[in-house]
Amino acid sequence: MFGTIFLAITLALELCAVLCYAVRSEKMMRWGRELTVLSFLGAAAASVYLMVLIFSNRFDIAYVASYSSAELPAMYKFSAFWAGQQGSFLLWLLIHALAGVVLAFRQRLIHAGLSVYLGLQALLTILVLAKSPFVLQETAVQNGAGLNPLLQDPWMAIHPPIIFAGYALLAVPLAYAAGALLTGQTAREWLDRARKWALTAWAFLGAGIFIGGYWAYKVLGWGGFWGWDPVENSSLVPWLIAGIFIHVLRVARVREAALSMVHLAAIFAFSLVLYGTFLTRSGILGDFSVHSFSGSSIGMAIALVNALVLLAGLLLLIVRAKQLPQGEMYPSYDSREFVVLLGSLILMFMAAIVFLGMSMPLLTQLSGNPAAVDTSFYVRTLMPLAIVMMLCIIYACLHTYGSQQPIA
C-alpha cells in the first residue's frame, strides 16, 4: 500500500536526519534540515492518502471499514481520520513532524536537540507502522461500521487534534533539555526558548482537557465536567508535570541550581504522555473507562518506547548531573523562589495521586484482581492539597504585589 510506503520512507528520512544532526557541521545541519522537511512531507503524504481512502469509501481497508461508512456525513468522515488508534497515532506523528520543521528552520534548537527530537519522531513512526491504518480488510464488506454514535459530535473534529498537539509539543522541551545535557549548553541559551514551547504545549493540552470534560459532560451526563475517568486522567498528569516544568524554569532563570528539577520535569512530562498512551491503548482500562481502546499488540510496543525514553533521559541526567550548577535553590523561606518551588512540589503530589489512581487497574491486575479507585478517592486526597495550593497562590500574589519585583 502507498500509505505504508510513505511511512517507511518517512522513517528512513528521520533516521538519516538523526545521523546528520549528530555530526556537528554546517553542511550536515543543512542536510538534516532538508531531511526533516522531507520526513514531514512523507507523514503528510500518508495522512492525505488515508483521508482520500476514507472519503473514497475504500472499505477494503480495515481502518476505513471500522470507522467510516458510505452514509456518514462529510464532517464525521473527516473526524474518522483520528477516531481509532491507527489514525490518531498518524495525526500525532503529523503534528510532531510539522513542529520539527519549525524547529529546524528557526535554528534555535542546537544539533544535539534536533537529533533527539527526530529520534522521538522516528519512534512515533515505528508505532504508526506497528499499528498501521493501511492494513487490508480480511473479509470483503459492502459498507463500513461507521463512527460510534457517541463520537458523532462537532467536538470530535476539535478535541483530538488539540490534545495531540499538546502531546507532540511536549517533546520540544525534552529535546531542548536533552540537547543542553549532551552539549553542556548554558541555561541562558535554552531556557527561554524551551519555556515558549512548553507554554504552547501546556495551553493546547489544557484546552483539550477542558473541551474533553465538557464533551463528556454533554454526551455521557457525568453530573459534572470532570468524572475522574482514567483515560481523562492520563492527559491530566502530563499537564500537571508540564506546569511544574514551566514554574521551576522560572526559578532556574535566577537560581541555576534548580536546573536539575527542570530537566526532570521535561523528561517526565513527555514520558507520562507515553505512559498514558500505553494505559489507554493497551486495553488495560477497557473495563474501567468508556474511552479506552480495545487491547492489541501495540501496548507492548508503546511500553518499550516509554521505557526507552524515560530510562535514556534519566541516565543522561545522572551522567551529566555533576556538570549542572550547584548551590541554593532559594535564599530563604519567605522568598518568591521558595513559594514557587513549594507550589511545584504540591503539583507533584497532585500528579502522583492522580497517577496512582489511574494506574490502579494495572497495579491490581498484577495480583489477578483488577480494580479501579472510586472518584471519592481523588476528592479526599486532592482537596487538602488544593487548599494548600490556594494559600500558596494568595501568598505569592501578595508577596509579589508588595515587592513589585516578580521573578524574572
Buried (B, 14 or more C-beta within 10 A) or exposed (E): BEBBBBBBBBBBBBBBBBBBBBEEEEEBBEBBBBBBBBBBBBBBBBBEBBBEBBBEBBBEBBBBBBBBBEEBEEEBBBBBBBBBBBBBBBBBBBBBBBBBBBBBEEEBBBBBBBBBBBBBBBBBBBBBBBBBBBBEBEEEBEEBEBBEEEBBBEBBBBBBBBBBBBBBBBBBBBBBBBBBBBBEBEBEBBBEBBBEBBBBBBBBBBBBBBBBBBBBBEBEEBEEEBBBBBBBBBBBBBBBBBBBBBBBBBBBBEBBBBBBBBBBBBBBBBBBBBBBBBBBBBBBBBEBBEBBBEEBEBBEBBBBBBBBBBEBBBEBBEEBEEEBEEEEBBEEEEBBBBBBBBBBBBBBBBBEBBBEBBBBBBEBEEEEEBEBBEBEBBEEBBEEBEEBBEEBEEBBEEBBEEEEEEBE
